[in-house]
Structures are given as structure tokens and as C-alpha cells.
Amino acid sequence: GGRSDYDNENVFDDLAESCSLEGSPSGSETCDTCESADEIVPSRSKSAAGPKSARPQRVQTQHGWDDVWPERWGVTLEQVKSFVAECQESDGWTKKMSMYDLVEQYVKPKTAGTGVGLALLMNQDQPQEV
């Protein structure tokens, strides 16, 4: 995988602004705009290598370790907005930031050594349904 030629300038702002469920009480619903995010970031199962077997990520709870399957690796719209705002406040942020850049400069360093992805890092205590 490498960088796409797709121009993602302000892709996060565009998705957040066009979401018809902004401010929904539960934050767990999705709208057509949010579901179209798969067009920007294709799922792993669509890769040239074929589908990958899903494996759980493990999180530590007060009762020990729990397996959390991909169906519970979700984030709310508010969490996305908050994370993007945090990134935008950093010195390295530019308006021409691509999805690749965001992952390399912000997601990977934040999750390095944790054993979980960003969604579970944000929601270890209460994983969100996708």
C-alpha cells in the first residue's frame, strides 16, 4: 500500500460537515455520508491479496483480558472530530494533509506500543459498535 492520488484535502471536515446525524444523542448511528467513507479508505477485505482473517484485539479490563472483535472497533462522530481537532492544533498539521499523512504522523505514533488500534485506544472501557 502506498499513497493514493486521491486529493483528500479537508476530507475529515467534509465528512463531518455533511453528516446528517451530527448531534445525534447516541452517536452510534451512521448516515449515507459516513458509510461512504469506505470509498476513501477501502476495507482490507478488498485488497489485491484477498480477504484477511479477522482477529480480535485484546484489551485489559478490571476482570482480566478481553478479546474485542472488529465489530466493536467503532468510534463516534464526536470522537473523530475531537481527534482531528487535536491533530489540527499540532505543529505538523497542514490543510493538504492526506489520509496517509494523518495515519503516519498522528495515528501510528499515538497507538505505537499499545497493541490496539485508535478506536480501541479511545474506547477500551466501552468498545463501540461499528
C-alpha positions as CSV (number, residue, x, y, z in Angstrom):
1,G,0.0,0.0,0.0
2,G,1.1,3.4,-0.8
3,R,-0.2,6.9,-1.1
4,S,-3.3,7.4,-3.3
5,D,-3.5,10.1,-5.9
6,Y,-6.9,11.0,-4.4
7,D,-7.0,14.6,-3.2
8,N,-8.1,14.3,0.4
9,E,-7.7,17.9,1.4
10,N,-10.1,18.6,4.1
11,V,-11.7,15.1,3.8
12,F,-12.4,15.0,7.5
13,D,-14.1,18.4,7.6
14,D,-16.1,17.4,4.5
15,L,-17.3,14.2,6.1
16,A,-18.1,15.8,9.4
17,E,-19.9,18.7,7.9
18,S,-22.1,16.6,5.6
19,C,-23.1,14.0,8.3
20,S,-26.8,14.2,8.7
21,L,-26.7,12.6,12.1
22,E,-24.4,15.2,13.7
23,G,-25.5,15.8,17.3
24,S,-27.4,12.5,17.5
25,P,-27.9,11.5,21.1
26,S,-26.2,8.1,20.9
27,G,-23.6,9.0,18.3
28,S,-23.7,5.4,17.2
29,E,-25.9,5.7,14.1
30,T,-24.4,6.2,10.6
31,C,-25.6,8.1,7.7
32,D,-25.0,7.6,4.0
33,T,-22.1,10.1,4.0
34,C,-20.4,8.3,6.9
35,E,-20.9,4.9,5.2
36,S,-19.3,6.3,2.0
37,A,-16.0,6.7,3.9
38,D,-15.3,3.2,2.6
39,E,-14.8,4.8,-0.8
40,I,-12.0,6.9,0.7
41,V,-10.4,4.2,2.8
42,P,-11.2,0.8,1.2
43,S,-11.6,-2.0,3.6
44,R,-8.8,-4.6,3.9
45,S,-11.1,-7.3,2.5
46,K,-11.0,-5.6,-0.9
47,S,-7.2,-5.7,-1.1
48,A,-5.4,-7.4,-4.0
49,A,-4.2,-10.1,-1.6
50,G,-7.8,-11.1,-0.8
51,P,-9.7,-11.2,2.4
52,K,-7.7,-11.2,5.7
53,S,-8.8,-13.3,8.6
54,A,-10.2,-11.1,11.3
55,R,-8.6,-11.4,14.7
56,P,-9.6,-9.8,17.9
57,Q,-7.6,-7.1,19.7
58,R,-7.1,-7.6,23.4
59,V,-7.8,-5.0,26.0
60,Q,-7.2,-5.2,29.7
61,T,-10.2,-4.7,31.9
62,Q,-10.6,-4.8,35.7
63,H,-11.6,-8.5,35.2
64,G,-8.5,-9.5,33.1
65,W,-8.1,-9.5,29.4
66,D,-11.0,-9.4,26.9
67,D,-11.0,-10.1,23.2
68,V,-12.6,-7.3,21.2
69,W,-13.6,-8.3,17.6
70,P,-13.7,-5.9,14.6
71,E,-17.5,-5.3,15.0
72,R,-16.6,-3.3,18.2
73,W,-13.8,-1.2,16.8
74,G,-16.0,1.8,16.2
75,V,-15.7,5.5,17.0
76,T,-18.4,8.2,17.3
77,L,-18.5,11.2,15.1
78,E,-17.6,13.3,18.1
79,Q,-14.5,11.2,18.7
80,V,-13.4,11.7,15.1
81,K,-14.0,15.5,15.3
82,S,-12.1,15.6,18.6
83,F,-9.1,13.6,17.2
84,V,-8.9,15.7,14.1
85,A,-9.1,18.9,16.1
86,E,-6.2,17.6,18.3
87,C,-4.2,16.9,15.1
88,Q,-5.0,20.3,13.6
89,E,-3.7,22.0,16.7
90,S,-0.3,20.3,16.3
91,D,2.7,21.9,14.6
92,G,2.9,19.4,11.9
93,W,-0.7,19.8,10.6
94,T,-1.3,21.3,7.1
95,K,-4.5,21.8,5.2
96,K,-3.1,19.5,2.5
97,M,-2.8,16.6,4.9
98,S,-3.8,13.3,3.2
99,M,-5.3,10.3,4.9
100,Y,-1.9,8.6,4.5
101,D,-0.2,11.5,6.2
102,L,-2.7,11.5,9.1
103,V,-2.1,7.9,9.8
104,E,1.7,8.1,9.6
105,Q,2.0,11.3,11.6
106,Y,-0.8,11.0,14.2
107,V,-2.4,7.6,14.4
108,K,0.7,5.4,14.3
109,P,2.6,7.4,16.9
110,K,-0.4,7.6,19.2
111,T,-1.1,3.8,19.0
112,A,2.6,2.6,19.0
113,G,3.2,0.0,21.6
114,T,-0.4,-0.2,22.8
115,G,-1.3,-3.3,21.0
116,V,-4.6,-1.8,19.8
117,G,-5.8,0.5,17.1
118,L,-7.1,4.0,17.6
119,A,-10.7,3.0,18.0
120,L,-10.0,0.7,20.9
121,L,-7.4,3.1,22.4
122,M,-10.2,5.7,22.6
123,N,-12.8,3.2,23.8
124,Q,-11.0,0.5,25.8
125,D,-13.6,0.7,28.6
126,Q,-16.6,0.6,26.3
127,P,-15.8,-0.5,22.8
128,Q,-18.2,1.0,20.2
129,E,-20.2,-1.0,17.7
130,V,-19.2,-0.2,14.1
